[in-house]
Amino acid sequence: FEGDSMNDAVMPTYGRLDVAFTHGEGSWLVDDQGNRYLDGLSGLGVVALGHANPAVAKAISDQAGQLLHTSNLYRIPAQEKLASELAALSGMDNMFFCNSGAEANECAIKICRIYGNNKGIADPTIIVADNSFHGRTMATLTATGNPKVHAGFTPLVTGFIHVPFNDVGAVRAAVEANDNVVGVMVEPIQGEGGIHIPDDDYLPALRQLCDDSELLLVVDEVQSGNARTGRYFAYQHSDVLPDVVPTAKGLANGVPIGVCLARGIAADQLKPGNHGSTFGGNPLSCAAAIAVVNEIENHNLEARAAELGDRMLTSFRDRLGGRNNVKDIRGKGLMLAVELTSPCSEIVQKALDQGLLLNVTADSVIRLLPPLIITDEEAEQICDVVCTLVEEQP
C-alpha cells in the first residue's frame, strides 16, 4: 500500500473512515499520524480484553511457535480444552468450531433443519425476529430481519418466518399456523438492530413454548456473549437454557473464531459428514480463546461489565434524559445505546475528531461496545464525549 488515499484494490463493501491504526494498548488505538483514540467499539465487540492484551499475545505467540494447523481430521487438544471450559460456563453439552458468527449461525440453522428432517418434516421452518441480525451468508442474511440486508440478493433462502421481536404471542401464532416449524432463533439483545432488550419474561416464555411444541430454541449470542452483558451469556440473565447457542466476536479478542454450542437432542443431530470447517477450531484460535476465557474468569469481568454498564447508563440518563432529541437510552452491561429522534450518522466522524471510536446503527442509534477492561476514567470520558456530541445535535 502506498499513498494517502483509499486503496482501490479493496472492494468498497464498507463506508470506511479515513483513518488507519498502527498499534494499540488497552482501550486505546494510535493511528499512522500518532493520534490517540479511545476505543468505544472494541472492533464491533471483538476486542473485549483491549488491544495488545499481554495474556492473549503470549498465548498466540507460544502457540504460533509450536503448531498453527493440522485440520479437524485429527484431535486438537486446545479445541477439546476450550470446549470443556465453554461447556462448563454455558450448560451446553457439545459444540462445533468455525471461524465467525455467521458460520456459527449457519451451523445452528443446519442443526434445526436436520432435526426437522429427522422428524419427517419435509420443509423445516425457523421462526426469526424482525429487526434482527444473524450474518451475511445467504441463509443468515435471510434469517436477518432487515430488508436492507436482503436487498439485491434475491432469491432468498426459504424456510424462515419473521415475526415481531419481544412478542411471544406472534411466535405462538406462527407455530400454530405452520406445521413445519422446527425452531425459534432470536438474539437475547438485538445488537445491530439498535441494542433492543426484550422483556424479562421473553426468553422464559419462548423456552416454554419450544418445550410444549418440541421446537429447538436458538439464542444468538454472537455479540452479547463472552461477558459483554454482565453474565458470560446474556440468556443467563433469564435463567433459561437454550438448545443451541452460536457465539463468536469477543471469544478470542480478535483472532477469528466462532462456536455453535448445543445441548440435549440438538447436540446429537450432526454426524460425521454433515458439517465441517477447514480452519475452524485450529490450535491458534483456540489458544487465544482459552486465554480470553481465563482472563474473563480470573478478573471477574462479568461483574465488572455489569457494574460499569449500570454506571454509564446512569450517567447518560442523568445528562441526556430530558432532551427533546433523545428518544431512548438503554443497555445491558457494556452493550449501550443512545437513540436519537433523527438520523445521526455524522456523529461517527464527529466522535473520531474528538478521539473517540463509536458506531451508529439503525440510522439513529449511537452504539457503544467498549472493552471490558476500560477504567472508570475512560468510561467517564466516553460518556462525556457522547453527551457533548448529542447536546450539540439539533
Kinemage of the C-alpha trace (Angstrom):
@kinemage 1
@onewidth
@group {chain A} dominant
@subgroup {mainchain}
@vectorlist {calphas} color= white
{ca phe a 1} P 0.000 0.000 0.000
{ca glu a 2} L 1.320 3.420 -0.963
{ca gly a 3} L -0.156 6.886 -0.841
{ca asp a 4} L -2.719 8.645 1.316
{ca ser a 5} L -5.954 7.649 -0.424
{ca met a 6} L -8.170 4.573 -0.051
{ca asn a 7} L -6.863 1.512 -1.877
{ca asp a 8} L -8.998 0.767 -4.954
{ca ala a 9} L -7.865 -2.879 -4.863
{ca val a 10} L -10.194 -3.422 -1.878
{ca met a 11} L -13.884 -3.961 -2.696
{ca pro a 12} L -15.929 -0.989 -1.435
{ca thr a 13} L -18.187 -3.050 0.833
{ca tyr a 14} L -17.675 -0.690 3.779
{ca gly a 15} L -18.020 3.074 4.106
{ca arg a 16} L -14.624 3.241 5.774
{ca leu a 17} L -13.443 6.209 7.797
{ca asp a 18} L -10.178 7.657 6.500
{ca val a 19} L -8.037 6.610 9.440
{ca ala a 20} L -5.506 3.779 9.722
{ca phe a 21} L -4.377 2.408 13.067
{ca thr a 22} L -0.863 1.114 13.602
{ca his a 23} L -0.997 -0.173 17.166
{ca gly a 24} L -2.977 -0.142 20.378
{ca glu a 25} L -2.805 -0.781 24.092
{ca gly a 26} L -5.727 -1.488 26.362
{ca ser a 27} L -8.650 0.733 25.421
{ca trp a 28} L -6.564 2.954 23.148
{ca leu a 29} L -5.569 2.916 19.472
{ca val a 30} L -2.912 5.006 17.712
{ca asp a 31} L -3.136 5.966 14.028
{ca asp a 32} L -0.354 6.387 11.477
{ca gln a 33} L -0.150 10.097 12.325
{ca gly a 34} L 0.414 9.422 16.013
{ca asn a 35} L -3.094 10.442 17.128
{ca arg a 36} L -4.641 8.516 20.032
{ca tyr a 37} L -8.252 7.293 20.119
{ca leu a 38} L -10.327 5.843 22.934
{ca asp a 39} L -11.992 2.713 21.560
{ca gly a 40} L -15.673 2.704 22.473
{ca leu a 41} L -16.479 -0.023 19.964
{ca ser a 42} L -13.883 -2.780 20.550
{ca gly a 43} L -13.734 -3.612 16.846
{ca leu a 44} L -17.511 -4.234 16.834
{ca gly a 45} L -17.461 -6.001 20.186
{ca val a 46} L -14.494 -8.221 19.368
{ca val a 47} L -11.501 -6.878 21.310
{ca ala a 48} L -13.144 -7.349 24.689
{ca leu a 49} L -9.861 -7.506 26.623
{ca gly a 50} L -8.420 -4.459 24.903
{ca his a 51} L -5.654 -4.142 22.358
{ca ala a 52} L -2.350 -5.979 22.759
{ca asn a 53} L -3.593 -7.837 25.821
{ca pro a 54} L -0.470 -9.470 27.282
{ca ala a 55} L -2.074 -12.819 28.143
{ca val a 56} L -3.641 -13.198 24.693
{ca ala a 57} L -0.476 -12.039 22.936
{ca lys a 58} L 1.576 -14.608 24.839
{ca ala a 59} L -0.887 -17.390 24.079
{ca ile a 60} L -0.801 -16.535 20.361
{ca ser a 61} L 2.984 -16.270 20.289
{ca asp a 62} L 3.536 -19.511 22.182
{ca gln a 63} L 1.084 -21.422 20.000
{ca ala a 64} L 2.428 -19.932 16.758
{ca gly a 65} L 5.854 -21.210 17.695
{ca gln a 66} L 4.519 -24.736 18.118
{ca leu a 67} L 1.664 -25.502 15.741
{ca leu a 68} L -0.846 -23.470 13.722
{ca his a 69} L -2.940 -26.011 11.848
{ca thr a 70} L -3.493 -29.730 11.466
{ca ser a 71} L -7.180 -29.824 10.371
{ca asn a 72} L -10.150 -31.452 12.060
{ca leu a 73} L -9.182 -34.853 10.675
{ca tyr a 74} L -7.214 -35.208 13.903
{ca arg a 75} L -7.716 -34.423 17.581
{ca ile a 76} L -6.868 -30.860 18.596
{ca pro a 77} L -6.100 -30.708 22.335
{ca ala a 78} L -6.595 -26.938 22.591
{ca gln a 79} L -10.024 -27.299 20.948
{ca glu a 80} L -11.006 -30.003 23.414
{ca lys a 81} L -9.830 -27.902 26.365
{ca leu a 82} L -11.746 -24.849 25.151
{ca ala a 83} L -14.852 -26.959 24.543
{ca ser a 84} L -14.753 -28.276 28.100
{ca glu a 85} L -14.412 -24.765 29.524
{ca leu a 86} L -17.247 -23.359 27.405
{ca ala a 87} L -19.494 -26.306 28.235
{ca ala a 88} L -18.984 -25.652 31.936
{ca leu a 89} L -19.709 -21.931 31.518
{ca ser a 90} L -22.775 -22.385 29.317
{ca gly a 91} L -24.571 -25.524 30.455
{ca met a 92} L -24.297 -26.895 26.906
{ca asp a 93} L -23.201 -30.451 26.044
{ca asn a 94} L -21.025 -30.099 22.949
{ca met a 95} L -20.086 -27.658 20.207
{ca phe a 96} L -18.887 -27.127 16.642
{ca phe a 97} L -15.964 -24.780 15.975
{ca cys a 98} L -15.835 -22.438 12.982
{ca asn a 99} L -14.441 -19.001 12.130
{ca ser a 100} L -17.158 -16.371 12.555
{ca gly a 101} L -20.553 -15.545 13.955
{ca ala a 102} L -22.251 -16.047 10.601
{ca glu a 103} L -20.741 -19.540 10.368
{ca ala a 104} L -21.865 -20.328 13.897
{ca asn a 105} L -25.397 -19.256 12.960
{ca glu a 106} L -25.218 -21.339 9.763
{ca cys a 107} L -24.426 -24.337 11.946
{ca ala a 108} L -27.408 -23.537 14.180
{ca ile a 109} L -29.683 -23.351 11.138
{ca lys a 110} L -28.367 -26.690 9.873
{ca ile a 111} L -28.997 -28.279 13.290
{ca cys a 112} L -32.614 -27.073 13.170
{ca arg a 113} L -33.090 -28.324 9.626
{ca ile a 114} L -31.605 -31.769 10.183
{ca tyr a 115} L -33.648 -32.027 13.395
{ca gly a 116} L -36.768 -31.361 11.346
{ca asn a 117} L -35.824 -33.718 8.539
{ca asn a 118} L -35.084 -36.470 11.047
{ca lys a 119} L -38.646 -35.996 12.335
{ca gly a 120} L -40.018 -36.362 8.802
{ca ile a 121} L -40.684 -32.660 8.209
{ca ala a 122} L -40.042 -32.025 4.525
{ca asp a 123} L -39.791 -28.221 4.706
{ca pro a 124} L -38.388 -27.361 8.152
{ca thr a 125} L -39.015 -23.733 9.044
{ca ile a 126} L -37.406 -21.472 11.644
{ca ile a 127} L -39.155 -18.508 13.266
{ca val a 128} L -36.912 -15.431 13.450
{ca ala a 129} L -37.429 -11.834 14.575
{ca asp a 130} L -37.895 -8.559 12.767
{ca asn a 131} L -35.015 -6.114 13.232
{ca ser a 132} L -32.600 -8.983 13.911
{ca phe a 133} L -29.131 -9.579 12.511
{ca his a 134} L -27.617 -13.038 12.108
{ca gly a 135} L -24.965 -12.635 9.397
{ca arg a 136} L -24.188 -12.058 5.723
{ca thr a 137} L -24.233 -15.569 4.249
{ca met a 138} L -27.295 -16.438 2.193
{ca ala a 139} L -29.041 -18.336 4.987
{ca thr a 140} L -28.108 -15.917 7.775
{ca leu a 141} L -28.989 -12.797 5.799
{ca thr a 142} L -32.383 -14.370 5.045
{ca ala a 143} L -32.824 -15.032 8.753
{ca thr a 144} L -31.896 -11.406 9.432
{ca gly a 145} L -34.999 -9.244 9.884
{ca asn a 146} L -33.826 -6.230 7.915
{ca pro a 147} L -34.898 -5.598 4.292
{ca lys a 148} L -31.743 -3.528 3.669
{ca val a 149} L -29.623 -6.641 4.258
{ca his a 150} L -31.797 -8.626 1.833
{ca ala a 151} L -31.675 -6.041 -0.954
{ca gly a 152} L -30.027 -7.270 -4.129
{ca phe a 153} L -29.661 -10.883 -3.039
{ca thr a 154} L -32.922 -12.489 -4.114
{ca pro a 155} L -33.916 -15.239 -4.408
{ca leu a 156} L -33.545 -15.632 -0.671
{ca val a 157} L -33.318 -18.959 1.144
{ca thr a 158} L -36.670 -20.461 2.059
{ca gly a 159} L -37.592 -21.806 5.473
{ca phe a 160} L -37.863 -18.681 7.636
{ca ile a 161} L -40.858 -16.844 9.148
{ca his a 162} L -40.307 -13.325 10.508
{ca val a 163} L -42.337 -12.081 13.471
{ca pro a 164} L -42.011 -9.001 15.714
{ca phe a 165} L -39.259 -9.114 18.351
{ca asn a 166} L -40.301 -9.383 22.001
{ca asp a 167} L -43.723 -10.738 21.004
{ca val a 168} L -44.308 -14.286 22.269
{ca gly a 169} L -47.889 -14.190 21.019
{ca ala a 170} L -46.667 -13.672 17.458
{ca val a 171} L -44.330 -16.652 17.798
{ca arg a 172} L -47.145 -18.789 19.179
{ca ala a 173} L -49.453 -17.779 16.328
{ca ala a 174} L -46.784 -18.645 13.756
{ca val a 175} L -46.260 -22.053 15.353
{ca glu a 176} L -49.982 -22.764 15.378
{ca ala a 177} L -50.348 -21.709 11.735
{ca asn a 178} L -47.400 -23.741 10.392
{ca asp a 179} L -46.860 -27.473 10.836
{ca asn a 180} L -43.291 -27.189 9.518
{ca val a 181} L -41.840 -25.058 12.324
{ca val a 182} L -38.802 -26.726 13.918
{ca gly a 183} L -37.159 -23.914 15.836
{ca val a 184} L -37.132 -20.336 17.088
{ca met a 185} L -33.992 -18.250 16.597
{ca val a 186} L -33.579 -14.929 18.439
{ca glu a 187} L -30.952 -12.634 19.873
{ca pro a 188} L -31.280 -12.131 23.645
{ca ile a 189} L -30.425 -8.490 22.902
{ca gln a 190} L -30.629 -7.175 19.358
{ca gly a 191} L -27.203 -5.679 18.691
{ca glu a 192} L -27.076 -4.443 15.096
{ca gly a 193} L -30.774 -3.636 15.371
{ca gly a 194} L -30.015 -0.972 17.974
{ca ile a 195} L -29.427 -2.642 21.378
{ca his a 196} L -33.063 -3.659 21.864
{ca ile a 197} L -33.640 -5.509 25.142
{ca pro a 198} L -36.738 -7.699 25.448
{ca asp a 199} L -38.982 -8.089 28.480
{ca asp a 200} L -37.623 -10.242 31.287
{ca asp a 201} L -40.141 -12.996 30.563
{ca tyr a 202} L -39.443 -13.162 26.804
{ca leu a 203} L -36.825 -15.926 26.766
{ca pro a 204} L -38.534 -17.976 29.514
{ca ala a 205} L -41.805 -17.818 27.581
{ca leu a 206} L -40.063 -18.858 24.359
{ca arg a 207} L -38.409 -21.714 26.235
{ca gln a 208} L -41.788 -22.953 27.466
{ca leu a 209} L -43.344 -22.600 24.020
{ca cys a 210} L -40.499 -24.548 22.422
{ca asp a 211} L -40.765 -27.271 25.073
{ca asp a 212} L -44.523 -27.566 24.551
{ca ser a 213} L -44.177 -27.789 20.755
{ca glu a 214} L -40.927 -29.818 20.559
{ca leu a 215} L -39.040 -26.968 18.890
{ca leu a 216} L -35.393 -26.018 19.232
{ca leu a 217} L -34.651 -22.677 20.884
{ca val a 218} L -31.625 -20.986 19.298
{ca val a 219} L -30.238 -17.950 21.153
{ca asp a 220} L -27.777 -15.989 19.031
{ca glu a 221} L -25.029 -14.800 21.394
{ca val a 222} L -22.568 -13.704 18.700
{ca gln a 223} L -22.463 -10.134 20.014
{ca ser a 224} L -23.930 -10.497 23.511
{ca gly a 225} L -21.845 -13.452 24.673
{ca asn a 226} L -18.459 -13.706 26.373
{ca ala a 227} L -19.257 -11.466 29.384
{ca arg a 228} L -20.435 -8.495 27.298
{ca thr a 229} L -23.734 -8.034 29.208
{ca gly a 230} L -22.610 -8.826 32.747
{ca arg a 231} L -23.090 -12.604 32.548
{ca tyr a 232} L -20.997 -14.944 30.440
{ca phe a 233} L -24.002 -15.376 28.137
{ca ala a 234} L -26.935 -12.964 28.059
{ca tyr a 235} L -29.502 -15.788 28.312
{ca gln a 236} L -28.157 -16.425 31.814
{ca his a 237} L -29.918 -13.251 32.995
{ca ser a 238} L -33.179 -15.116 32.343
{ca asp a 239} L -32.220 -18.411 33.977
{ca val a 240} L -33.104 -20.438 30.879
{ca leu a 241} L -31.110 -22.942 28.839
{ca pro a 242} L -31.414 -22.727 25.060
{ca asp a 243} L -30.918 -25.769 22.850
{ca val a 244} L -28.395 -24.058 20.568
{ca val a 245} L -26.096 -21.080 21.243
{ca pro a 246} L -23.964 -19.578 18.465
{ca thr a 247} L -21.229 -17.195 19.645
{ca ala a 248} L -18.116 -15.500 18.229
{ca lys a 249} L -16.900 -11.851 18.351
{ca gly a 250} L -15.367 -11.412 21.827
{ca leu a 251} L -14.272 -15.027 22.276
{ca ala a 252} L -10.666 -14.732 21.020
{ca asn a 253} L -10.022 -10.976 21.245
{ca gly a 254} L -9.536 -10.515 17.514
{ca val a 255} L -8.430 -13.940 16.324
{ca pro a 256} L -11.248 -15.265 14.085
{ca ile a 257} L -13.318 -17.931 15.811
{ca gly a 258} L -16.949 -18.965 16.018
{ca val a 259} L -18.646 -21.664 18.054
{ca cys a 260} L -22.078 -23.251 17.882
{ca leu a 261} L -22.918 -24.827 21.245
{ca ala a 262} L -25.730 -27.347 21.670
{ca arg a 263} L -27.342 -29.498 24.316
{ca gly a 264} L -29.821 -32.342 24.589
{ca ile a 265} L -31.366 -33.557 21.358
{ca ala a 266} L -29.775 -30.651 19.439
{ca ala a 267} L -26.330 -31.901 20.430
{ca asp a 268} L -26.997 -35.275 18.766
{ca gln a 269} L -28.065 -34.065 15.307
{ca leu a 270} L -24.828 -33.548 13.362
{ca lys a 271} L -22.840 -36.667 12.473
{ca pro a 272} L -19.583 -37.200 10.523
{ca gly a 273} L -20.057 -35.787 7.039
{ca asn a 274} L -22.963 -33.468 7.953
{ca his a 275} L -20.847 -30.375 8.568
{ca gly a 276} L -17.243 -29.215 8.630
{ca ser a 277} L -14.737 -26.383 8.594
{ca thr a 278} L -11.165 -26.392 7.294
{ca phe a 279} L -9.881 -23.771 9.713
{ca gly a 280} L -12.477 -23.997 12.480
{ca gly a 281} L -11.129 -24.614 15.965
{ca asn a 282} L -7.476 -24.618 14.908
{ca pro a 283} L -4.784 -24.588 17.610
{ca leu a 284} L -4.078 -20.856 17.257
{ca ser a 285} L -7.658 -19.596 17.575
{ca cys a 286} L -8.386 -21.973 20.445
{ca ala a 287} L -5.248 -20.964 22.338
{ca ala a 288} L -6.293 -17.317 22.056
{ca ala a 289} L -9.844 -18.133 23.180
{ca ile a 290} L -8.633 -20.126 26.179
{ca ala a 291} L -6.587 -17.104 27.245
{ca val a 292} L -9.652 -14.865 26.883
{ca val a 293} L -11.895 -17.176 28.905
{ca asn a 294} L -9.270 -17.389 31.646
{ca glu a 295} L -8.830 -13.609 31.755
{ca ile a 296} L -12.600 -13.075 31.982
{ca glu a 297} L -12.863 -15.525 34.854
{ca asn a 298} L -9.658 -14.524 36.686
{ca his a 299} L -10.502 -10.811 36.638
{ca asn a 300} L -14.253 -11.213 37.223
{ca leu a 301} L -15.031 -9.222 34.091
{ca glu a 302} L -18.670 -10.315 34.038
{ca ala a 303} L -19.289 -8.382 37.252
{ca arg a 304} L -17.149 -5.504 36.023
{ca ala a 305} L -19.193 -5.199 32.825
{ca ala a 306} L -22.432 -5.195 34.806
{ca glu a 307} L -21.237 -2.575 37.283
{ca leu a 308} L -19.673 -0.245 34.727
{ca gly a 309} L -22.599 -0.585 32.327
{ca asp a 310} L -25.041 0.474 35.037
{ca arg a 311} L -22.838 3.433 35.897
{ca met a 312} L -22.578 4.572 32.269
{ca leu a 313} L -26.332 4.204 31.750
{ca thr a 314} L -26.952 6.354 34.809
{ca ser a 315} L -24.539 8.971 33.511
{ca phe a 316} L -26.253 9.098 30.111
{ca arg a 317} L -29.714 9.281 31.657
{ca asp a 318} L -28.757 11.983 34.126
{ca arg a 319} L -27.330 14.226 31.434
{ca leu a 320} L -29.417 13.385 28.361
{ca gly a 321} L -32.680 12.020 29.727
{ca gly a 322} L -34.723 15.188 29.324
{ca arg a 323} L -33.524 16.237 25.880
{ca asn a 324} L -36.022 16.522 23.027
{ca asn a 325} L -33.623 14.935 20.515
{ca val a 326} L -33.136 11.791 22.648
{ca lys a 327} L -35.692 9.037 22.113
{ca asp a 328} L -34.292 6.392 24.457
{ca ile a 329} L -31.243 5.351 26.471
{ca arg a 330} L -30.793 1.631 27.090
{ca gly a 331} L -28.271 -1.101 27.649
{ca lys a 332} L -27.216 -4.242 29.435
{ca gly a 333} L -23.695 -4.455 30.752
{ca leu a 334} L -21.391 -2.945 28.156
{ca met a 335} L -23.900 -3.078 25.300
{ca leu a 336} L -25.102 0.513 25.387
{ca ala a 337} L -27.254 2.702 23.161
{ca val a 338} L -28.410 6.303 22.968
{ca glu a 339} L -31.203 6.524 20.406
{ca leu a 340} L -31.903 9.927 18.884
{ca thr a 341} L -35.119 11.109 17.284
{ca ser a 342} L -33.494 11.575 13.853
{ca pro a 343} L -30.660 10.022 11.826
{ca cys a 344} L -27.240 10.867 13.262
{ca ser a 345} L -24.603 9.055 11.208
{ca glu a 346} L -22.453 12.196 11.168
{ca ile a 347} L -21.751 11.678 14.879
{ca val a 348} L -19.322 8.873 13.969
{ca gln a 349} L -16.954 11.332 12.250
{ca lys a 350} L -17.500 13.992 14.919
{ca ala a 351} L -16.575 11.478 17.614
{ca leu a 352} L -13.493 10.436 15.642
{ca asp a 353} L -12.443 14.078 15.505
{ca gln a 354} L -12.768 14.109 19.314
{ca gly a 355} L -10.633 10.970 19.658
{ca leu a 356} L -13.451 8.507 20.316
{ca leu a 357} L -14.475 5.477 18.259
{ca leu a 358} L -18.165 4.638 18.252
{ca asn a 359} L -20.804 3.422 15.844
{ca val a 360} L -24.267 4.464 14.659
{ca thr a 361} L -26.585 1.575 13.827
{ca ala a 362} L -30.208 1.556 12.647
{ca asp a 363} L -29.603 5.130 11.375
{ca ser a 364} L -30.252 6.879 14.690
{ca val a 365} L -28.759 4.702 17.468
{ca ile a 366} L -25.361 5.555 18.922
{ca arg a 367} L -23.960 2.138 19.831
{ca leu a 368} L -21.189 1.593 22.353
{ca leu a 369} L -19.392 -1.724 22.923
{ca pro a 370} L -16.306 -0.676 24.899
{ca pro a 371} L -13.660 -3.145 26.070
{ca leu a 372} L -14.495 -4.970 29.281
{ca ile a 373} L -11.216 -3.685 30.752
{ca ile a 374} L -11.895 0.058 30.469
{ca thr a 375} L -11.099 2.089 33.558
{ca asp a 376} L -13.565 4.269 35.432
{ca glu a 377} L -11.873 7.349 33.967
{ca glu a 378} L -12.107 6.008 30.404
{ca ala a 379} L -15.780 5.210 30.894
{ca glu a 380} L -16.386 8.762 32.131
{ca gln a 381} L -14.536 10.129 29.106
{ca ile a 382} L -16.730 8.096 26.737
{ca cys a 383} L -19.870 9.354 28.464
{ca asp a 384} L -18.694 12.952 28.393
{ca val a 385} L -17.814 12.952 24.676
{ca val a 386} L -21.052 11.225 23.680
{ca cys a 387} L -23.179 13.531 25.814
{ca thr a 388} L -21.466 16.600 24.397
{ca leu a 389} L -21.990 15.404 20.823
{ca val a 390} L -25.687 14.693 21.489
{ca glu a 391} L -26.130 18.104 23.124
{ca glu a 392} L -24.679 19.709 20.003
{ca gln a 393} L -27.130 17.858 17.733
{ca pro a 394} L -30.174 19.832 16.531
